[in-house]
């Protein structure tokens, strides 16, 4: 293990997989000579050359479609979308083609493509550069959706995504890029399974299910509430599609209360799916209504983003509301 920044752990995962498999290549805007808009591919162009680190014009639909064809022909492309907001330009390629190819061709071919994209607010990037759109992709059959929270997780999950024979939407919160933490060394070759949650903190009073940046906010909330004698169990989904029902349901069977937290707007987010599933399948285990934490239903305000994005205080409030209620 070593200390690494989240953004460098991403680079290490791509570099190690490119060294192992010559079919892996990176494509997107400014990924080559510039080293990526956030530095995730710095040095890879010099090491692997322009055929495997491909700079493209500003056309998300164009280079995502190229990657789709390459994946069907045996290559393993990693696509970088500069900001998640601009993936909207490539929705036809991703939703109508990439997600459905394996199904439409009767499983005769694989579609091993990873589409990486930074999301999230809090950096005053404005309403067109701060959105969290993961729920759109979690709603599409054929796509896996991954949202890592730590340097260790982002490296292990990205390696798993690159090796997966199905398309993976890989989402990185921009505010996590500078985060430092432990990450696996190259020789360890740690690959974390997709679809498995991680219990980041054990507790007995309330289950908090979350992902990405809100994992850290939920852990802060757990520290605050521990001073009041309230013990949170914080579950990091890591993969929101498919999500780890077994771990979540097991935790609810212990705490009997649930809070679901994400940065995206609360309405129709992945928290709604989890809440609905728990209500359908595990209602008898609940002692109180499920609470959700999410951003207000409106565009991110350029000058007020730090107030727009949910944080630890919102998780604390939701936990206290569910503890005050009972059926």
ZATILUM-157540 format. One record per residue: residue in three letters; z, y, x of N, C-alpha, C in turn. Coordinates in steps of 0.02 Angstrom, whole numbers, padded with zeros to 5 digits, always signed. Each point is the difference from the previous one (the first is absolute). Layout:
! ZATILUM-157540
alaZYXZYXZYX/...
***
This chain:
! ZATILUM-157540
unk+00000-00060+00042+00000+00060-00042+00000+00062+00044/unk-00029+00053-00026-00001+00064+00036+00002+00056-00051/unk+00016+00061+00023-00002+00057-00045-00071+00027-00002/unk-00023+00016-00060-00067+00026-00009-00001+00047-00060/unk-00046+00047+00001-00012+00041-00059-00042-00040-00049/unk+00008+00015-00063-00037-00033-00054-00075+00004+00014/unk-00025+00058+00018-00072+00009+00011-00025-00041+00059/unk+00042-00007+00052-00020-00040+00058+00004-00075-00016/unk+00045-00019-00044+00003-00070-00021-00064-00020-00037/unk-00028+00047-00038-00065-00012-00032-00053-00011+00052/unk-00002+00044+00050-00050-00007+00053+00008-00067+00037/unk+00063-00019+00015+00012-00062+00035-00025-00060-00040/unk+00012+00001-00065-00023-00056-00042-00076-00005+00002/unk-00035+00056-00007-00073-00002+00001-00025-00022+00068/unk+00029+00028+00053-00022-00017+00068+00010-00074+00015/unk+00057-00027-00018+00014-00070+00014-00047-00047-00039/unk-00014+00019-00063-00046-00042-00039-00072+00007+00024/unk-00019+00058+00024-00067+00009+00028-00008-00039+00065/unk+00054-00005+00038-00003-00040+00061-00006-00074-00016/unk+00033-00022-00052+00000-00072-00018-00065-00022-00033/unk-00031+00045-00037-00058-00019-00041-00054+00053+00007/unk-00056-00018+00030-00054+00048+00011-00035+00021-00065/unk+00015-00034-00055-00029+00019-00065+00037+00058-00033/unk+00059+00017+00026+00038+00056-00028-00027+00065+00027/unk-00015+00048-00044-00021+00066+00023+00028+00053-00046/unk+00001+00061+00024+00028+00058-00036-00056+00048-00017/unk+00001+00026-00061-00052+00047-00021+00031+00055-00043/unk-00025+00062+00008+00025+00055-00040-00014+00067+00034/unk+00023+00052-00032-00010+00068+00026+00049+00015+00057/unk-00027+00020+00057+00040+00021+00058+00044-00055+00029/unk-00016-00063-00013+00042-00054+00028-00016-00013+00073/unk-00058+00023+00023-00022-00016+00068+00020+00052+00051/unk-00044+00046+00013+00011+00050+00053+00064+00040-00011/unk+00016+00016-00063+00059+00040-00016+00064-00043-00002/unk-00006-00065-00003+00058-00043-00002+00035-00003-00067/unk-00034+00020-00053+00030+00000-00066+00034+00065-00016/unk-00002+00019-00063+00029+00064-00020+00075+00004+00013/unk+00034-00058-00001+00072-00002+00013+00016-00037+00065/unk-00053-00017+00038+00011-00031+00065+00007-00076-00001/unk-00018-00032-00056+00010-00072-00006-00048-00041+00043/unk-00056+00029+00019-00049-00038+00040-00011+00031+00069/unk+00047+00039+00022-00007+00033+00065-00009-00051+00056/unk-00053+00006+00038-00013-00044+00056-00042-00061-00017/unk-00008-00016-00063-00037-00060-00019-00075+00007+00013/unk-00026+00060-00008-00071+00012+00013-00017-00015+00073/unk+00042+00025+00045-00011-00011+00071+00005-00074+00018/unk+00044-00036-00034+00012-00070+00016-00053-00046-00030/unk-00021+00013-00061-00044-00047-00035-00071+00026-00010/unk-00011+00065+00009-00067+00027-00004-00022+00017-00071/unk-00058+00034-00005-00023+00026-00065-00023-00053-00050/unk-00012-00061+00023-00021-00052-00047+00059-00029-00039/unk+00061+00009+00027+00058-00028-00034+00049+00054-00024/unk-00010+00061+00021+00038+00057-00026-00052+00051-00021/unk-00016+00000-00064-00061+00033-00024+00017+00065-00036/unk-00022+00056+00031+00006+00065-00033-00055+00006-00053/unk+00017+00029-00057-00047+00004-00055-00007+00072-00025/unk-00052+00014-00038-00003+00063-00036+00054+00003-00054/unk+00009+00059-00029+00050+00008-00054-00030-00028-00064/unk+00007-00066-00008-00026-00034-00059+00041-00063-00011/unk+00055+00007-00036+00044-00057-00012-00036-00057-00035/unk-00042+00017-00048-00037-00052-00035-00048-00036+00048/unk-00032+00039+00045-00048-00029+00046+00032-00048+00049/unk+00052+00022+00036+00026-00046+00052+00043-00055-00030/unk+00028+00010-00059+00036-00056-00033-00049-00053-00022/unk-00058+00021-00024-00051-00048-00020-00028-00038+00059/unk-00009+00034+00057-00022-00034+00061+00050-00054+00020/unk+00065+00018-00004+00052-00048+00018+00000-00059-00048/unk-00014+00012-00064-00003-00054-00049-00054-00051+00019/unk-00058+00026+00017-00054-00045+00020+00016-00038+00064/unk+00032+00035+00048+00019-00032+00062+00050-00056-00012/unk+00048+00011-00046+00050-00051-00014-00032-00062-00030/unk-00050+00010-00042-00034-00057-00031-00043-00038+00050/unk-00015+00031+00057-00041-00032+00051+00041-00028+00058/unk+00066-00004-00009+00041-00033+00050+00041+00045+00045/unk-00009+00066-00005+00040+00046+00040+00065+00016-00038/unk+00047+00032+00036+00065+00016-00030+00013+00075+00010/unk-00029+00041-00043+00007+00073+00009+00068+00027-00021/unk+00022+00051+00037+00056+00042-00019-00029+00068-00015/unk+00008+00022-00062-00026+00066-00021+00058+00049-00001/unk-00010+00058+00031+00050+00053-00005-00026+00055-00046/unk+00036+00012-00054-00012+00057-00043+00048+00055+00023/unk-00027+00059+00017+00041+00051+00033+00061+00020-00042/unk-00009+00010-00064+00054+00012-00047-00013-00043-00062/unk+00052-00028-00028-00010-00043-00058-00036+00036-00057/unk+00011+00065-00006-00032+00038-00053-00076-00010+00000/unk-00030-00008+00059-00073-00005+00005-00026-00070-00012/unk+00045-00048-00012-00024-00067-00017-00033+00002-00069/unk+00013+00053-00038-00033+00007-00064-00076+00000+00007/unk-00025+00023+00057-00072+00001+00012-00028-00070+00010/unk+00042-00049+00014-00022-00068+00015+00021-00050-00053/unk+00020+00024-00058+00026-00046-00051-00052-00051-00023/unk-00063+00019-00003-00051-00049-00021-00003-00057+00049/unk-00001+00016+00064-00004-00052+00051+00061-00046-00001/unk+00059+00031-00006+00062-00040+00003+00012-00039-00064/unk-00004+00034-00057+00019-00031-00064-00055-00044-00029/unk-00063+00022+00004-00054-00037-00031-00032-00051+00046/unk+00007+00009+00066-00032-00046+00046+00051-00041+00040/unk+00038+00032+00043+00045-00035+00045+00049-00045-00037/unk+00031+00027-00053+00051-00038-00036-00028-00061-00036/unk-00064+00001-00015-00029-00051-00044-00048-00048+00034/unk-00017+00014+00063-00052-00040+00033+00018-00074+00005/unk+00060-00015+00021+00019-00070+00010-00002-00038-00067/unk+00023+00033-00052+00000-00030-00067-00072-00010-00025/unk-00042+00051+00008-00068-00003-00028-00044-00051+00035/unk+00016-00014+00065-00040-00049+00036+00035-00069+00003/unk+00046-00011-00047+00030-00066-00007+00037-00024+00062/unk+00032+00047+00035+00041-00016+00058-00042-00030+00058/unk-00065+00014+00000-00042-00025+00054+00004+00043+00063/unk+00027+00060-00007+00008+00044+00058+00069+00033-00004/unk+00023+00024+00057+00062+00037+00003-00016+00075+00008/unk+00050+00042-00014-00009+00073+00007+00060+00027+00039/unk+00002-00014+00066+00057+00020+00040-00005+00073+00023/unk+00021+00045-00042-00006+00072+00014+00068+00033-00013/unk+00021+00042+00046+00061+00040-00008-00020+00073-00007/unk+00025+00032-00052-00013+00071-00010+00065+00038+00008/unk+00007+00033+00058+00061+00037+00016-00006+00072-00025/unk+00056+00026-00025-00002+00070-00022+00070+00030-00002/unk+00009+00060+00029+00064+00035-00006+00005+00034-00068/unk+00060-00001-00028+00013+00032-00065+00064+00040+00004/unk+00014+00037-00053+00066+00029-00008+00005+00075+00013/unk+00053+00029-00028+00012+00072+00006+00058+00015+00046/unk+00023+00063-00006+00056+00022+00040-00019+00038+00062/unk-00066+00002+00016-00023+00035+00060-00041+00063-00017/unk+00006+00021-00062-00036+00060-00023-00076-00005+00011/unk-00027-00057-00017-00072-00010+00007-00038+00016-00064/unk+00037+00014-00054-00033+00022-00061-00020-00056-00047/unk-00022+00017-00060-00012-00050-00052-00057-00048+00014/unk-00046+00016+00046-00056-00044+00014+00010-00043+00062/unk+00059+00006+00031+00014-00038+00061+00069-00032-00001/unk+00032-00004-00058+00070-00023-00003+00012-00052-00053/unk-00052-00029-00028+00009-00046-00056+00019-00070+00022/unk+00034-00036-00045+00016-00070+00009-00036-00038-00056/unk-00052-00036+00018-00044-00030-00050+00001-00077+00000/unk+00054-00028+00029+00002-00072+00008-00005-00039-00065/unk+00025+00029-00055-00001-00037-00064-00071-00014-00024/unk-00047+00045+00017-00069-00013-00019-00024-00066+00027/unk+00014-00013+00064-00026-00060+00033+00040-00062-00018/unk+00065+00008-00013+00041-00057-00021-00024-00025-00068/unk-00035+00042-00038-00025-00017-00066-00066-00039+00003/unk-00029-00007+00060-00067-00031+00006+00006-00072+00025/unk-00018-00049-00040+00000-00069+00024-00045-00008+00061/unk+00024-00037+00049-00040-00011+00061+00023+00040+00060/unk+00044+00049-00011+00025+00041+00055+00074-00014+00013/unk+00019-00002+00062+00070-00001+00019+00019+00070+00023/unk+00062+00021-00014+00021+00068+00015+00065-00002+00039/unk-00002+00028+00061+00057-00004+00046+00024+00071+00016/unk+00067+00009+00002+00030+00066+00012+00059-00007+00048/unk-00011-00004+00065+00056-00012+00047+00044+00062+00009/unk+00063-00013+00017+00049+00054+00005+00025+00013+00071/unk-00009-00047+00046+00028+00008+00068-00052-00019+00052/unk+00009+00021+00063-00046-00020+00053-00007-00076+00007/unk+00056-00035-00004-00003-00073+00005-00042-00029-00057/unk+00012+00023-00060-00036-00026-00058-00073+00018+00001/unk-00016+00062+00019-00070+00022-00002-00042-00040+00049/unk+00029-00017+00058-00038-00039+00048-00010-00071-00024/unk+00054-00032-00022-00005-00070-00022-00043-00009-00062/unk+00004+00048-00045-00039-00005-00062-00073+00017+00011/unk-00015+00047+00046-00069+00017+00014-00035-00059+00034/unk+00035-00034+00045-00030-00059+00031-00015-00053-00052/unk+00046-00009-00048-00011-00048-00054-00059+00020-00043/unk-00006+00065-00014-00055+00025-00041-00067-00011+00034/unk-00003+00013+00065-00063-00009+00037-00021-00074+00000/unk+00048-00045+00002-00016-00072+00002-00012-00029-00069/unk+00016+00037-00052-00009-00024-00068-00074-00002-00018/unk-00020-00050-00037-00071-00007-00019-00017+00037-00064/unk+00046+00040-00025-00011+00039-00061+00009+00074+00015/unk-00028+00044-00042+00007+00072+00012+00071+00024-00010/unk+00023+00041+00046+00068+00026-00001-00002+00076+00003/unk+00033+00033-00047+00010+00072+00002+00066+00011+00037/unk-00003+00035+00056+00057+00008+00045+00020+00073+00002/unk+00058+00016-00029+00019+00069-00012+00058+00021+00046/unk-00010+00056+00035+00049+00026+00047+00022+00070-00024/unk+00064+00009-00010+00024+00066-00020-00001+00046+00061/unk-00031+00058-00007-00009+00046+00057+00066+00021+00031/unk+00052+00007-00040+00064+00022+00028+00032-00053+00044/unk-00025-00062-00004+00028-00053+00042-00035-00006+00067/unk-00056+00033+00009-00040-00009+00061+00040+00014+00064/unk+00044+00051-00003+00038+00018+00060+00065-00039+00007/unk+00015-00042-00048+00064-00037+00000+00003-00048+00059/unk+00058-00002+00033+00012-00047+00054+00041-00060-00025/unk-00014-00057+00029+00038-00060-00018-00023-00059+00042/unk+00031-00056-00012-00017-00060+00037-00067-00028-00024/unk-00039-00025+00048-00063-00034-00016-00009-00058+00049/unk-00037-00050-00022-00008-00060+00041-00046+00013+00059/unk+00015-00032+00056-00044+00001+00058-00063-00041-00015/unk-00053+00014+00037-00064-00034-00011+00007-00076+00007/unk+00038-00022+00050+00005-00072+00013+00040-00036-00055/unk+00039+00038-00039+00037-00032-00055-00046-00017-00058/unk-00053+00040-00010-00050-00012-00052+00033-00011-00069/unk+00044+00046-00018+00035-00005-00065-00048+00018-00056/unk-00009-00045-00047-00042+00010-00058+00043-00011-00062/unk+00009+00053-00040+00042-00004-00059-00041-00021-00061/unk+00025-00044-00041-00039-00024-00058-00010+00054-00053/unk-00060+00004-00025-00013+00045-00056+00031-00030-00063/unk+00024+00044-00044+00028-00023-00064+00073-00019+00003/unk+00033+00015+00056+00071-00017+00005+00041+00064+00011/unk+00051+00010-00040+00043+00058+00006+00053-00011+00054/unk+00032+00055+00020+00053-00004+00051+00061+00037-00027/unk+00057-00033+00000+00062+00033-00022+00026+00042+00059/unk-00008+00065-00006+00020+00045+00054+00076+00012+00002/unk+00032-00008-00058+00073+00007-00003+00026-00041-00058/unk+00051-00040+00012+00028-00041-00053+00056+00037-00036/unk+00005-00012-00065+00051+00032-00041+00010-00039-00064/unk+00051+00018-00039+00018-00039-00060-00004+00039-00065/unk-00010+00066+00003+00008+00041-00060-00067+00018-00034/unk-00049+00021+00038-00065+00020-00028-00055-00021+00048/unk-00053-00028-00027-00060-00016+00039-00047+00060-00001/unk-00022+00021+00059-00050+00053+00006-00063-00031+00030/unk-00054+00000-00037-00064-00027+00023-00046+00057+00018/unk-00028-00001+00060-00037+00057+00024-00050-00021+00053/unk-00034+00049+00030-00048-00014+00054-00014+00064+00038/unk-00026-00007+00060-00023+00056+00041+00056+00051+00014/unk-00014+00065-00008+00049+00052+00017+00063-00005-00041/unk-00006-00022-00062+00060-00002-00043+00049-00055+00021/unk-00022-00045+00043+00048-00048+00029+00054+00038+00038/unk-00021+00048+00041+00047+00038+00041+00043+00046-00043/unk-00030+00029-00052+00039+00042-00045+00050-00042-00039/unk-00018-00060-00017+00046-00045-00036+00057-00022+00045/unk-00015-00011+00063+00054-00017+00048+00048+00058+00010/unk-00027+00061+00000+00044+00059+00003+00044+00003-00062/unk-00030-00013-00058+00038-00001-00062+00055-00052+00002/unk-00016-00058+00030+00050-00053+00006+00059+00022+00042/unk-00013+00037+00053+00055+00026+00041+00043+00049-00039/unk-00032+00044-00038+00036+00049-00040+00045-00035-00051/unk-00029-00048-00035+00037-00034-00053+00053-00048+00026/unk-00010-00024+00061+00051-00044+00030+00066+00036+00007/unk-00003+00066+00011+00062+00039+00005+00037+00005-00067/unk-00036-00017-00054+00030+00000-00066+00015-00071-00024/unk-00008-00047+00044+00015-00070-00017-00056-00035-00037/unk-00060+00028+00000-00058-00031-00034-00045-00031+00052/unk-00015-00064-00009-00040-00037+00049-00070-00013-00027/unk-00050+00029+00033-00070-00011-00020-00031-00057+00039/unk-00041-00038-00033-00043-00048+00034-00070+00031+00001/unk-00025+00016+00060-00064+00034+00008-00053-00050+00020/unk-00049-00009-00044-00055-00048+00012-00063+00039+00016/unk-00028-00012+00059-00064+00028+00020-00054-00049-00019/unk-00041+00017-00049-00052-00046-00023-00049-00017+00056/unk-00016+00049+00042-00050-00006+00054-00071-00010-00028/unk-00009-00050-00042-00063-00011-00036+00013+00012-00074/unk-00038+00046-00030+00010+00012-00072-00048-00040-00043/unk-00052-00028+00031-00045-00046-00036-00024-00054+00049/unk+00021-00061-00006+00049-00025-00049+00071+00019+00021/unk+00044+00009-00049+00069+00018+00017+00045-00061-00007/unk+00055+00003+00037+00044-00058+00008+00050-00004-00058/unk-00021-00031-00053+00043-00008-00059+00064-00038+00016/unk-00006-00052+00039+00058-00043+00014+00057+00039+00031/unk-00015+00041+00051+00053+00039+00033+00029+00051-00047/unk-00042+00035-00038+00024+00051-00046+00042-00031-00055/unk-00024-00053-00031+00036-00031-00055+00067-00029+00023/unk+00000-00029+00060+00062-00027+00027+00052+00054+00009/unk-00022+00059+00024+00047+00055+00010+00027+00026-00067/unk-00044+00005-00050+00022+00024-00066+00050-00049-00030/unk-00009-00065+00014+00048-00049-00024+00069+00009+00029/unk+00004+00035+00056+00064+00014+00032+00029+00067-00022/unk-00043+00052-00005+00026+00068-00014-00003+00018-00074/unk-00049-00027-00037-00009+00011-00072-00020+00072-00016/unk-00020+00038+00049-00025+00069-00011-00058+00013+00048/unk-00050+00039-00024-00060+00011+00039-00022+00073+00000/unk-00016+00025+00060-00033+00064+00009-00064-00013+00040/unk-00056+00026-00022-00063-00006+00037-00020+00070+00023/unk-00015+00006+00065-00013+00067+00029-00065+00000+00039/unk-00042+00050-00013-00061+00010+00040-00016+00075+00002/unk-00041+00019+00048-00018+00071+00008-00052+00022-00050/unk-00043-00045-00021-00053+00018-00048+00031+00026-00064/unk-00040+00035-00040+00025+00024-00064+00028-00059-00039/unk+00054+00012-00037+00035-00055-00034-00043-00034-00052/unk-00038+00039-00037-00040-00030-00054-00053-00047+00028/unk+00000-00062-00026-00051-00050+00016-00001-00020+00074/unk+00055+00010+00036+00005-00023+00069+00017-00073+00003/unk+00005-00027+00062+00016-00072+00006+00070-00014-00025/unk+00043+00051-00004+00066-00010-00028-00002-00019-00073/unk-00049+00025-00036-00008-00018-00071-00016-00073-00008/unk-00042-00027+00044-00018-00071-00003+00060-00044+00014/unk+00040+00019+00050+00059-00040+00016+00050+00003-00056/unk+00011+00060-00027+00047+00008-00055-00022-00041-00061/unk-00065+00002-00015-00025-00038-00058+00008-00075+00011/unk-00015-00023+00061+00005-00071+00015+00073-00024-00006/unk+00046+00040+00026+00071-00018-00005+00022-00001-00073/unk-00023+00049-00039+00018+00003-00071-00027-00061-00038/unk-00060-00022+00019-00030-00058-00034+00032-00066+00019/unk+00016-00007+00064+00020-00065+00026+00074-00007+00016/unk+00036+00057+00005+00069-00005+00025+00047+00046-00038/unk-00017+00016-00061+00039+00049-00038+00073-00022-00008/unk+00012-00064-00008+00068-00024-00011+00046+00011+00060/unk-00031+00010+00059+00040+00011+00061+00022+00073+00007/unk-00031+00045-00038+00015+00071+00008+00061+00021-00041/unk+00043+00038+00031+00058+00028-00035-00011+00073-00020/unk-00056+00029+00021-00013+00071-00014-00075+00013+00003/unk-00024+00055-00028-00071+00016+00004-00024+00008+00072/unk-00063-00017+00011-00033+00009+00065-00014+00075+00009/unk+00011+00025+00060-00016+00069+00016-00057+00003+00051/unk-00043+00051-00007-00055+00010+00046+00007+00067+00036/unk-00021+00001+00063-00003+00061+00039-00072+00011+00023/unk-00025+00060-00012-00068+00017+00022-00010+00075-00001/unk-00057+00022+00023-00015+00071+00001-00016+00025-00070/unk+00007+00066-00011-00018+00029-00065-00074-00012-00015/unk-00017-00001-00065-00069-00012-00019-00041+00065+00005/unk-00021+00014+00061-00040+00060+00013-00024-00002+00071/unk-00050+00042+00018-00024+00002+00069+00055+00024+00047/unk-00004-00023+00062+00047+00022+00051-00012+00074+00015/unk+00053+00039+00000-00006+00071+00014+00002+00012+00075/unk-00047+00040+00025-00004+00011+00072+00065+00026+00029/unk+00029+00050-00031+00059+00033+00029+00066-00032-00022/unk-00003-00046-00049+00062-00029-00026+00002-00076+00007/unk-00039-00027+00047-00005-00073+00005+00067-00033+00014/unk+00043+00032+00039+00063-00032+00016+00045-00008-00061/unk-00013+00041-00052+00037-00008-00063-00036-00047-00047/unk-00065-00009+00011-00041-00042-00044+00011-00074+00014/unk+00004-00019+00064+00006-00071+00016+00072-00023-00012/unk+00009-00059-00029+00068-00024-00012+00035-00019+00064/unk+00067+00004-00001+00040-00015+00059+00063-00037-00017/unk+00046-00002+00048+00062-00038-00007+00041+00023-00061/unk+00001+00066-00011+00040+00026-00056-00026-00025-00067/unk-00066-00011-00005-00028-00026-00062+00020-00073-00011/unk+00002-00038+00055+00022-00070-00005+00074-00003-00019/unk+00041+00043+00030+00071+00003-00017+00008+00014-00075/unk-00037+00049-00025+00005+00018-00070-00019-00058-00046/unk-00054-00035+00018-00023-00057-00041+00051-00056+00000/unk+00030-00013+00058+00051-00052+00005+00060+00017-00044/unk+00021+00062+00003+00058+00020-00041-00016-00004-00075/unk-00062+00016-00018-00018-00004-00071+00002-00072-00025/unk-00024-00047+00041+00001-00069-00023+00071-00029-00001/unk+00043+00025+00045+00069-00023+00001+00040+00028-00060/unk-00023+00058-00025+00034+00031-00057-00021-00031-00066/unk-00054-00038+00001-00028-00030-00062+00017-00074-00004/unk-00003-00026-00060+00007-00072-00009-00030-00018-00067/unk-00021-00063-00007-00029-00023-00063+00056-00019-00048/
***
